[in-house]
């Protein structure tokens, strides 16, 4: 597909209006170099390059490659501000899915489910989300009809830029959705706020839910139809998927004791009816030609071992989960294998006798599942889900034998099937239990290769376990456990939960992460989340 990396290649050419997150206020950011808006946005091509940067900030952490890297966010190790790496860590390390032997600052506390306001990952992900929101705000501020007219932008270029605006609003809503989910009550600014003049005000979680919902509904008709946009760019199905997700989690976000499950069914049904289909082979979803082997993936974050180099993203997912003794070349990274991450024993146990290979989604390496010492890199099974190879076994692009060209499937149909099923079980209307069971069994049939794993009835606990099997290590687990009320408290324990080997109860306040202490100190409008 010739346009596969077009949107990110454009970003590598742009003279970016560099934004520094070490300023006093994270959302109160202004350009710090000599490139002014009238230069960047002087032509239709300039608008496309600026738009590309909004997308590229998902995958890239700065200019140049992973060595001699100039990070977007001053004051941070660039490896600590990659979106996917930090989001994945905070979703999977803090849950019952993954653990890590590295003694890097912040990692043990995350493994225990207890990261604090000075944790590197807490600060890094927060800064990356804020940075992408800031880029989207700036693009929207500079692409109003008045600005386009004053700069002589006419004709089809206006149509293109209006589509870019809708996608920029999607990307901003997506990042606010992440902040809502993990941090609850972040600072809030849009393109109408004057930057550099005021401290951003804090928004309450329920109000942020209403904002994200309203933004995604507002742009629904302005985004491209499903499966018609340039690869790696959002369309209507992406917006529908995020709407379905936030509605499924709405009881948590709104704190009302009542969820919007009927709405979750409505938007899940829109995605399901849009022409997507499950991949025939589960493992192909996590290989480098995933963009052409199925119609299951709704939106990706794009990576390339030559053109979008980073030690985060799927380079991290592949290398961190394997060891040099596992033949890294078979994973497409002959110079890789970082010997750090492995599964908490609760993950392979979801598959029962995972060594029997009846459920083909169980991709583990090793013989010792128990997690007795988190400082030992082989203490637990390694996961082999992600590979820098094609479905035909060919090694994909990698400049140094370590970097990955695997695109991460950020949104895919299997999740939507399970959203539909769960929303029906939680009492939503507009769906049927029969259809929910069909979607559930469709995933089981793919996993087993036949109907031997099919069931005749499902419960909410079945949904949680199936999400654990289908979506493991894809950045869902902590959010899922919180929705099912199993993350905090002592009713469900996993290794090293709360900092002890057998696991212990976590305080309820840990269902929200803290705001970074640096931002709370700098901005008097921010109140730290309870418990921190």
C-alpha positions as CSV (number, residue, x, y, z in Angstrom):
1,X,0.0,0.0,0.0
2,X,1.9,3.0,-1.3
3,X,0.3,5.5,1.1
4,X,1.0,3.4,4.2
5,X,3.4,5.8,5.8
6,X,2.6,9.0,3.9
7,X,1.0,10.8,6.8
8,X,4.1,10.2,9.0
9,X,6.7,10.9,6.3
10,X,5.2,14.3,5.9
11,X,5.7,15.0,9.6
12,X,9.4,14.3,9.3
13,X,9.7,17.1,6.8
14,X,8.0,19.8,8.8
15,X,9.7,22.6,10.7
16,X,7.8,21.9,13.9
17,X,6.6,24.7,16.2
18,X,8.4,23.1,19.2
19,X,6.5,23.0,22.4
20,X,8.1,22.4,25.8
21,X,6.3,20.6,28.6
22,X,8.8,21.8,31.2
23,X,7.0,25.2,31.2
24,X,5.1,26.1,34.3
25,X,1.8,24.9,33.1
26,X,1.4,21.8,30.9
27,X,-1.5,23.1,28.7
28,X,-0.3,26.7,28.8
29,X,2.2,26.2,26.0
30,X,3.6,28.6,23.3
31,X,6.0,28.1,20.4
32,X,9.6,28.3,21.5
33,X,11.5,28.7,18.2
34,X,11.5,31.3,15.5
35,X,9.0,29.6,13.2
36,X,5.8,31.6,13.4
37,X,2.3,30.5,12.4
38,X,2.1,32.6,9.3
39,X,5.2,30.8,7.9
40,X,4.1,27.3,8.8
41,X,0.5,27.8,7.5
42,X,1.3,29.9,4.5
43,X,0.2,27.2,2.0
44,X,-2.0,24.2,1.6
45,X,1.2,22.0,1.9
46,X,2.1,23.7,5.1
47,X,-1.3,22.9,6.6
48,X,-0.8,19.2,5.6
49,X,2.6,19.1,7.2
50,X,1.3,20.7,10.4
51,X,-1.6,18.2,10.4
52,X,0.8,15.3,9.9
53,X,2.7,16.4,13.0
54,X,-0.5,16.0,15.1
55,X,-0.7,12.4,14.0
56,X,3.0,11.8,14.2
57,X,3.1,12.8,17.9
58,X,1.4,9.5,18.5
59,X,4.4,7.5,17.2
60,X,7.4,9.8,17.4
61,X,9.0,11.4,20.4
62,X,11.0,14.0,18.5
63,X,13.2,14.7,15.5
64,X,16.0,12.6,14.1
65,X,16.2,8.9,15.1
66,X,16.3,7.1,18.5
67,X,20.0,8.0,18.8
68,X,20.9,11.7,19.1
69,X,17.2,12.2,19.6
70,X,15.9,15.7,20.1
71,X,12.7,15.1,22.1
72,X,9.5,17.1,21.7
73,X,9.2,17.5,25.4
74,X,12.1,19.2,27.2
75,X,13.0,17.9,30.6
76,X,12.1,14.3,29.9
77,X,14.1,11.3,28.7
78,X,12.5,10.8,25.2
79,X,12.0,7.1,26.0
80,X,9.7,8.2,28.8
81,X,7.3,10.2,26.6
82,X,6.4,7.8,23.8
83,X,2.6,7.5,23.9
84,X,2.2,3.7,23.4
85,X,5.0,2.7,25.6
86,X,3.8,4.7,28.6
87,X,0.1,4.0,28.0
88,X,0.9,0.3,27.7
89,X,3.0,0.3,30.9
90,X,0.3,2.0,32.9
91,X,-2.5,-0.3,31.7
92,X,-0.6,-3.6,31.8
93,X,2.1,-3.3,34.4
94,X,-0.3,-2.1,37.0
95,X,-2.8,-4.9,36.3
96,X,-2.7,-8.7,36.5
97,X,-1.1,-9.0,33.1
98,X,2.6,-8.0,33.0
99,X,5.6,-7.5,35.2
100,X,9.1,-6.2,34.6
101,X,12.6,-6.9,36.1
102,X,14.1,-3.6,35.3
103,X,15.0,-1.4,38.3
104,X,14.3,1.8,36.4
105,X,12.7,4.5,38.5
106,X,9.0,4.1,38.6
107,X,8.8,0.5,37.3
108,X,8.5,-1.4,40.6
109,X,5.7,1.0,41.8
110,X,3.8,0.4,38.6
111,X,4.2,-3.4,38.9
112,X,2.7,-3.1,42.4
113,X,-0.2,-1.0,41.0
114,X,0.9,1.9,43.2
115,X,2.6,4.6,41.0
116,X,2.8,8.0,42.7
117,X,2.7,11.6,41.5
118,X,6.4,11.7,40.8
119,X,6.5,8.5,38.8
120,X,8.2,8.8,35.4
121,X,5.5,7.0,33.5
122,X,2.8,9.0,35.2
123,X,4.5,12.2,34.2
124,X,5.6,11.0,30.7
125,X,2.2,9.8,29.5
126,X,0.5,12.9,30.9
127,X,2.9,15.2,29.1
128,X,2.5,13.3,25.8
129,X,-1.3,13.5,26.0
130,X,-1.1,17.2,26.8
131,X,1.4,17.7,23.9
132,X,-0.9,16.1,21.4
133,X,-3.8,18.1,22.6
134,X,-1.7,21.3,22.3
135,X,-0.8,20.4,18.7
136,X,-4.4,19.8,17.8
137,X,-5.5,23.0,19.5
138,X,-2.9,25.0,17.5
139,X,-3.9,23.4,14.2
140,X,-7.6,24.2,14.9
141,X,-6.7,27.7,15.9
142,X,-4.9,28.3,12.6
143,X,-7.4,26.6,10.3
144,X,-10.6,28.6,10.8
145,X,-12.4,29.8,7.7
146,X,-11.1,33.3,8.5
147,X,-7.5,32.2,8.7
148,X,-7.8,30.2,5.5
149,X,-9.3,33.1,3.6
150,X,-6.7,35.6,4.9
151,X,-3.9,33.2,3.7
152,X,-5.4,32.7,0.2
153,X,-6.3,29.1,0.8
154,X,-9.0,28.2,-1.7
155,X,-10.9,25.5,-3.5
156,X,-10.2,21.8,-2.8
157,X,-7.6,22.7,-0.3
158,X,-10.3,24.1,2.0
159,X,-12.2,20.8,1.7
160,X,-9.0,18.8,2.6
161,X,-8.2,21.1,5.5
162,X,-11.8,20.8,6.9
163,X,-11.3,17.0,7.0
164,X,-8.0,17.5,8.8
165,X,-9.9,19.7,11.3
166,X,-12.3,16.9,12.0
167,X,-9.5,14.4,12.5
168,X,-7.6,16.9,14.7
169,X,-10.7,17.1,16.9
170,X,-10.8,13.3,17.0
171,X,-7.2,13.1,18.1
172,X,-7.8,15.7,20.8
173,X,-10.9,13.9,22.0
174,X,-9.0,10.6,22.1
175,X,-6.3,12.1,24.3
176,X,-8.8,13.7,26.6
177,X,-10.4,10.3,26.8
178,X,-7.1,8.9,28.0
179,X,-6.7,11.6,30.5
180,X,-10.3,11.1,31.7
181,X,-9.8,7.3,32.0
182,X,-6.4,7.4,33.9
183,X,-6.1,10.8,35.6
184,X,-9.8,11.8,35.9
185,X,-9.6,15.5,36.4
186,X,-6.9,17.1,34.2
187,X,-6.3,20.7,33.1
188,X,-8.4,21.7,30.1
189,X,-8.0,24.0,27.2
190,X,-9.3,24.1,23.6
191,X,-8.4,26.2,20.6
192,X,-10.6,29.1,21.8
193,X,-8.5,29.7,24.9
194,X,-5.6,32.2,24.6
195,X,-2.4,30.4,25.3
196,X,0.3,31.8,27.4
197,X,-2.0,34.1,29.3
198,X,-3.8,32.1,32.0
199,X,-3.3,28.9,34.0
200,X,-5.5,26.2,32.6
201,X,-8.5,25.4,34.7
202,X,-9.2,21.9,35.9
203,X,-12.1,20.0,34.5
204,X,-14.1,17.4,36.5
205,X,-14.2,13.9,35.1
206,X,-17.9,13.9,34.5
207,X,-17.7,17.2,32.6
208,X,-14.8,15.8,30.6
209,X,-16.9,12.8,29.6
210,X,-19.6,15.1,28.4
211,X,-17.0,17.1,26.3
212,X,-15.5,14.0,24.7
213,X,-18.9,12.6,23.9
214,X,-20.1,15.9,22.4
215,X,-16.9,16.3,20.3
216,X,-17.1,12.8,18.8
217,X,-20.8,13.2,18.0
218,X,-20.2,16.6,16.5
219,X,-17.5,15.4,14.1
220,X,-19.2,12.1,13.2
221,X,-20.6,13.4,9.9
222,X,-17.4,15.3,9.0
223,X,-15.0,12.3,9.2
224,X,-14.4,10.0,6.3
225,X,-16.7,7.1,5.8
226,X,-15.4,3.8,7.3
227,X,-12.4,2.3,5.5
228,X,-12.2,5.1,3.0
229,X,-9.5,7.3,4.6
230,X,-5.8,7.2,4.1
231,X,-4.2,4.4,6.1
232,X,-3.5,5.3,9.7
233,X,-6.0,8.1,9.8
234,X,-9.2,8.2,11.7
235,X,-12.7,7.8,10.2
236,X,-16.2,7.6,11.4
237,X,-15.8,4.0,12.7
238,X,-12.9,5.2,14.9
239,X,-15.1,7.8,16.5
240,X,-17.9,5.3,16.9
241,X,-15.5,2.9,18.6
242,X,-14.3,5.4,21.1
243,X,-17.9,6.4,21.8
244,X,-18.8,2.8,22.4
245,X,-15.9,2.5,24.8
246,X,-16.7,5.6,26.9
247,X,-20.3,4.6,27.1
248,X,-19.3,1.1,28.3
249,X,-17.2,2.8,31.0
250,X,-19.6,5.6,31.7
251,X,-20.7,4.4,35.1
252,X,-17.1,4.8,36.2
253,X,-16.6,8.1,34.6
254,X,-19.9,9.7,35.6
255,X,-20.1,8.2,39.1
256,X,-23.9,8.0,38.8
257,X,-24.3,4.3,39.4
258,X,-25.9,4.0,36.0
259,X,-24.1,3.4,32.7
260,X,-25.0,4.3,29.2
261,X,-25.1,0.8,27.9
262,X,-27.9,1.3,25.4
263,X,-25.6,4.0,23.7
264,X,-22.7,1.5,23.8
265,X,-24.8,-1.0,21.9
266,X,-25.8,1.7,19.4
267,X,-22.3,2.7,18.5
268,X,-20.9,-0.8,18.6
269,X,-23.6,-1.8,16.2
270,X,-22.6,1.1,13.9
271,X,-19.0,-0.2,13.7
272,X,-20.1,-3.8,13.3
273,X,-22.3,-2.8,10.4
274,X,-19.6,-0.8,8.6
275,X,-18.0,-3.7,6.7
276,X,-15.2,-4.8,9.1
277,X,-14.6,-8.6,9.6
278,X,-12.5,-10.7,12.0
279,X,-9.1,-11.7,10.7
280,X,-9.0,-15.4,9.8
281,X,-5.8,-15.9,11.8
282,X,-5.5,-14.2,15.2
283,X,-1.7,-14.0,15.2
284,X,-1.6,-12.1,11.9
285,X,-3.1,-9.1,13.6
286,X,0.3,-8.6,15.3
287,X,2.5,-9.1,12.3
288,X,3.8,-6.4,10.0
289,X,1.5,-7.0,7.1
290,X,-1.6,-6.7,9.4
291,X,-2.8,-3.8,7.4
292,X,-3.5,-6.0,4.4
293,X,-4.3,-9.5,5.8
294,X,-7.7,-8.6,7.3
295,X,-10.4,-6.0,7.6
296,X,-10.5,-6.2,11.4
297,X,-8.3,-3.3,12.3
298,X,-10.2,0.1,12.6
299,X,-7.2,2.4,13.4
300,X,-3.5,1.9,13.8
301,X,-0.5,3.7,15.2
302,X,2.0,3.4,12.4
303,X,5.7,2.5,12.9
304,X,8.5,1.9,10.5
305,X,12.0,0.7,11.3
306,X,13.5,3.2,8.9
307,X,11.1,6.2,8.7
308,X,9.6,6.5,12.2
309,X,12.3,5.3,14.5
310,X,11.7,5.1,18.2
311,X,12.6,2.8,21.1
312,X,8.9,3.0,22.2
313,X,5.9,1.8,20.3
314,X,6.1,-1.7,18.9
315,X,9.9,-1.7,19.0
316,X,9.4,-1.7,22.8
317,X,6.5,-4.2,22.8
318,X,8.6,-6.8,20.8
319,X,12.0,-6.4,22.4
320,X,10.9,-5.9,26.0
321,X,9.0,-9.1,26.1
322,X,11.7,-11.4,24.7
323,X,15.2,-12.5,25.7
324,X,18.4,-12.8,23.5
325,X,18.1,-16.6,24.1
326,X,14.7,-16.8,22.3
327,X,16.2,-16.4,18.8
328,X,15.3,-12.7,18.3
329,X,15.7,-13.1,14.6
330,X,12.5,-15.1,14.5
331,X,10.8,-12.0,15.9
332,X,12.4,-9.8,13.2
333,X,14.8,-8.2,15.6
334,X,18.1,-10.1,15.3
335,X,19.9,-7.5,17.3
336,X,17.2,-7.2,20.0
337,X,15.7,-8.9,23.0
338,X,15.8,-6.7,26.1
339,X,15.1,-9.3,28.8
340,X,12.7,-7.3,30.9
341,X,9.0,-8.0,30.8
342,X,7.1,-11.2,31.3
343,X,3.6,-12.3,32.2
344,X,2.2,-12.3,35.7
345,X,1.0,-15.8,36.3
346,X,-2.6,-14.7,36.2
347,X,-2.4,-14.1,32.5
348,X,-1.5,-17.6,31.2
349,X,-3.9,-19.0,33.8
350,X,-6.7,-17.4,31.8
351,X,-6.0,-19.9,29.1
352,X,-6.1,-22.9,31.4
353,X,-3.6,-25.4,29.9
354,X,-1.9,-22.9,27.7
355,X,0.8,-25.4,26.8
356,X,-1.8,-27.6,25.2
357,X,-2.3,-24.9,22.5
358,X,-6.1,-25.4,22.2
359,X,-6.6,-21.7,22.3
360,X,-4.2,-20.3,19.6
361,X,-4.2,-16.9,21.3
362,X,-2.0,-18.3,24.1
363,X,1.5,-17.2,23.0
364,X,4.0,-17.8,25.8
365,X,7.6,-18.9,26.1
366,X,9.2,-20.6,29.1
367,X,8.4,-23.2,31.7
368,X,8.0,-21.2,35.0
369,X,4.8,-19.3,35.2
370,X,5.2,-18.2,38.9
371,X,6.5,-14.7,39.7
372,X,8.7,-15.2,42.8
373,X,11.2,-12.4,42.3
374,X,10.3,-9.5,40.0
375,X,14.0,-8.6,39.7
376,X,14.8,-11.8,37.8
377,X,14.1,-11.4,34.0
378,X,13.2,-15.1,33.5
379,X,10.9,-15.3,36.5
380,X,7.6,-15.8,34.6
381,X,6.6,-16.7,31.1
382,X,7.5,-14.4,28.2
383,X,4.9,-13.3,25.7
384,X,5.5,-13.8,22.0
385,X,2.4,-12.0,20.6
386,X,4.1,-9.2,18.7
387,X,6.7,-9.8,15.9
388,X,8.5,-7.7,13.3
389,X,7.8,-10.3,10.6
390,X,5.1,-10.8,7.9
391,X,2.5,-13.5,7.8
392,X,4.7,-15.3,5.3
393,X,7.7,-15.2,7.7
394,X,9.7,-12.5,6.1
395,X,11.6,-10.1,8.3
396,X,10.3,-6.5,8.1
397,X,12.2,-3.3,7.9
398,X,14.6,-2.6,10.8
399,X,17.6,-0.3,10.4
400,X,19.6,-1.6,13.3
401,X,18.1,-5.1,13.7
402,X,16.1,-3.9,16.6
403,X,13.6,-1.3,15.4
404,X,10.1,-2.4,14.5
405,X,7.9,-1.8,11.4
406,X,4.8,-3.3,13.1
407,X,1.8,-1.0,13.2
408,X,-0.1,-1.2,16.5
409,X,-3.8,-2.1,16.2
410,X,-5.2,0.6,18.4
411,X,-8.8,-0.1,17.6
412,X,-10.1,-3.4,16.2
413,X,-13.4,-5.2,15.7
414,X,-12.9,-7.9,18.4
415,X,-13.1,-5.3,21.1
416,X,-16.3,-3.9,19.6
417,X,-17.9,-7.4,19.6
418,X,-17.1,-7.7,23.3
419,X,-18.4,-4.2,24.0
420,X,-21.7,-5.1,22.4
421,X,-21.9,-8.4,24.4
422,X,-21.0,-6.7,27.8
423,X,-23.4,-3.8,27.2
424,X,-26.3,-6.3,26.6
425,X,-25.4,-8.2,29.7
426,X,-25.3,-4.9,31.7
427,X,-28.9,-4.2,30.7
428,X,-28.5,-2.0,27.5
429,X,-31.4,-2.1,25.0
430,X,-31.2,-2.3,21.3
431,X,-29.2,-5.5,21.2
432,X,-30.1,-9.2,21.9
433,X,-28.5,-11.9,24.1
434,X,-28.5,-14.2,21.1
435,X,-26.4,-11.7,19.0
436,X,-24.1,-11.1,22.0
437,X,-23.5,-14.8,22.2
438,X,-22.8,-15.0,18.5
439,X,-20.1,-12.3,18.7
440,X,-18.6,-14.0,21.8
441,X,-18.4,-17.4,20.0
442,X,-17.1,-15.9,16.8
443,X,-13.9,-15.0,18.8
444,X,-13.8,-18.4,20.4
445,X,-14.1,-20.1,17.0
446,X,-11.2,-18.2,15.6
447,X,-9.2,-18.9,18.7
448,X,-9.8,-22.7,18.6
449,X,-10.1,-23.1,14.9
450,X,-13.5,-24.9,15.3
451,X,-16.6,-24.8,17.6
452,X,-15.0,-26.8,20.4
453,X,-14.6,-23.7,22.5
454,X,-18.1,-22.3,21.9
455,X,-20.4,-21.8,24.9
456,X,-24.2,-21.7,25.2
457,X,-24.4,-18.9,27.8
458,X,-22.2,-16.0,29.0
459,X,-21.9,-14.0,32.2
460,X,-20.2,-10.8,32.9
461,X,-17.2,-12.7,34.4
462,X,-17.0,-14.6,31.1
463,X,-16.7,-11.3,29.3
464,X,-13.9,-10.1,31.5
465,X,-12.0,-13.3,31.1
466,X,-12.5,-13.3,27.3
467,X,-11.3,-9.8,27.1
468,X,-8.2,-10.9,29.0
469,X,-7.6,-13.7,26.5
470,X,-8.5,-11.7,23.3
471,X,-7.0,-8.3,24.1
472,X,-4.1,-9.1,26.4
473,X,-1.1,-6.8,26.2
474,X,-3.1,-4.3,24.0
475,X,-3.6,-1.6,26.6
476,X,-7.0,-2.5,28.0
477,X,-6.5,-4.5,31.2
478,X,-6.4,-1.9,34.0
479,X,-9.5,-0.1,32.6
480,X,-11.3,-3.4,32.3
481,X,-10.5,-4.5,35.9
482,X,-11.7,-1.1,37.2
483,X,-15.0,-1.4,35.3
484,X,-15.5,-4.8,36.8
485,X,-14.6,-3.6,40.3
486,X,-11.6,-6.0,40.6
487,X,-8.7,-3.6,40.4
488,X,-8.9,-2.1,43.9
489,X,-9.8,-4.0,47.1
490,X,-8.8,-7.5,48.0
491,X,-11.5,-9.6,46.3
492,X,-9.2,-10.4,43.3
493,X,-5.5,-10.7,43.9
494,X,-2.6,-11.2,41.5
495,X,1.2,-11.5,42.1
496,X,2.7,-8.4,43.6
497,X,-0.5,-6.5,43.7
498,X,0.0,-3.9,46.5
499,X,3.7,-4.7,46.7
500,X,3.8,-8.3,48.1
501,X,4.3,-11.6,46.3
502,X,0.9,-13.1,47.1
503,X,-0.9,-9.8,46.4
504,X,-2.9,-7.7,48.8
505,X,-5.8,-5.2,48.7
506,X,-5.3,-1.9,46.9
507,X,-6.9,1.3,48.3
508,X,-9.9,2.5,46.3
509,X,-8.3,5.8,45.5
510,X,-5.8,4.0,43.3
511,X,-8.5,3.5,40.6
512,X,-7.3,7.0,39.5
513,X,-3.7,7.9,38.9
514,X,-2.4,11.1,40.5
515,X,-1.7,14.2,38.5
516,X,2.0,14.8,38.2
517,X,3.3,16.7,41.2
518,X,5.2,19.1,39.0
519,X,2.0,20.3,37.3
520,X,0.0,20.5,40.6
521,X,2.8,22.7,42.1
522,X,3.0,24.9,39.0
523,X,-0.7,25.5,38.5
524,X,-2.8,26.7,41.4
525,X,-6.0,25.8,39.6
526,X,-5.2,22.1,40.0
527,X,-6.3,20.0,42.9
528,X,-4.5,16.6,43.3
529,X,-6.7,13.5,43.1
530,X,-7.8,12.0,46.4
531,X,-5.3,9.9,48.3
532,X,-2.1,11.4,46.8
